Amino acid sequence: MSEISFADFERVDIRVGTIIAAEPFPEARKPAVKLRIDFGAAIGVKKSSAQITKHYRIEELVGKQVAAVVNFPPRQIGPFMSEVLTLGFPDGDGSVVMIAPDKPVPNGGKLF
């Protein structure tokens, strides 16, 4: 993997937000969930499609804080426009485990 500069890293805007709504996304090619995430007053509420169906039930997602890239261009996923990239790591089987702070933090906080 090639190295990047710190300036390159600073261009990726990773913020924390709280999931305020979650619903199934049956139209997605791979199993996914539609999320609405509140990133605070400066960024607002954004939509995301996340392939998190193995480890998370819809009803337990609301209220969870997550990390997301908020400065990628929106991406059309089937009939849904995903505005942010919710971040996670693959488990041993390749299923996504979301990244989240281990203590509550204000929505919109920037990763540094």
C-alpha positions in Angstrom: 0.0 0.0 0.0 1.4 3.4 -0.9 2.0 6.1 1.7 -0.1 9.3 1.9 0.8 12.6 3.4 -0.8 13.9 6.5 -2.3 16.6 4.3 -4.0 13.8 2.3 -5.5 12.4 5.5 -6.8 15.8 6.6 -8.8 16.0 3.4 -10.9 13.0 4.5 -13.6 14.5 6.8 -14.6 11.7 9.2 -17.3 12.8 11.7 -19.4 11.1 14.4 -23.2 11.1 14.2 -26.1 9.5 15.9 -28.5 7.2 13.9 -32.0 8.7 14.1 -33.7 6.3 11.7 -33.0 2.9 10.2 -35.0 0.8 7.8 -34.6 -2.3 5.6 -33.2 -1.8 2.1 -34.5 -4.8 0.2 -33.7 -3.2 -3.2 -29.9 -3.3 -2.5 -27.9 -5.9 -4.4 -26.1 -6.9 -1.1 -28.0 -7.0 2.2 -28.1 -3.4 3.5 -29.9 -1.0 5.8 -30.9 2.6 5.0 -29.7 5.0 7.8 -30.5 8.6 8.7 -27.6 10.0 10.8 -27.6 13.3 12.7 -24.2 15.0 12.5 -25.2 18.1 14.4 -26.1 21.6 13.4 -23.1 22.3 11.1 -23.6 19.2 8.9 -27.2 18.2 9.6 -28.9 14.9 8.9 -27.5 12.7 6.2 -28.5 9.4 4.6 -26.4 6.3 4.3 -26.7 2.8 2.9 -24.8 0.4 5.2 -24.1 -3.3 4.7 -24.5 -4.0 8.4 -27.3 -6.7 8.4 -25.3 -9.5 10.1 -24.4 -7.9 13.4 -27.2 -5.3 13.9 -31.0 -5.5 14.0 -32.9 -2.5 12.7 -34.6 -1.9 16.1 -31.3 -1.6 17.9 -29.6 0.9 15.5 -31.5 4.1 16.5 -29.5 6.0 19.1 -26.1 4.4 18.2 -23.2 6.7 17.4 -21.2 5.9 14.3 -18.3 7.3 12.3 -18.7 8.3 8.7 -16.9 10.1 5.9 -19.0 13.1 5.2 -17.2 14.7 2.2 -17.4 12.0 -0.4 -19.8 12.9 -3.3 -23.3 11.3 -2.9 -23.6 7.8 -4.4 -26.7 6.3 -6.0 -27.4 2.8 -4.7 -30.4 1.5 -6.5 -33.3 3.8 -5.8 -31.5 5.4 -2.8 -29.0 8.3 -2.7 -26.3 7.6 0.0 -24.8 10.9 1.2 -22.1 9.6 3.6 -20.0 6.5 4.0 -20.6 4.8 7.3 -17.4 3.2 8.4 -16.6 -0.2 9.7 -14.2 -3.1 9.8 -14.8 -6.6 8.5 -15.1 -9.4 11.0 -13.6 -12.9 10.3 -16.3 -13.6 7.8 -16.1 -10.2 6.1 -19.3 -8.8 7.6 -19.2 -5.2 8.7 -18.7 -4.1 12.3 -19.3 -0.3 12.6 -16.8 2.1 14.1 -18.2 4.0 17.1 -16.8 6.0 20.0 -16.7 4.0 23.2 -18.2 7.0 25.1 -20.9 9.5 24.0 -19.5 12.5 22.1 -21.2 15.5 20.5 -22.6 14.9 17.0 -20.4 16.3 14.3 -17.1 15.8 16.1 -14.2 15.4 13.7 -11.8 12.5 13.9 -8.3 13.7 14.4 
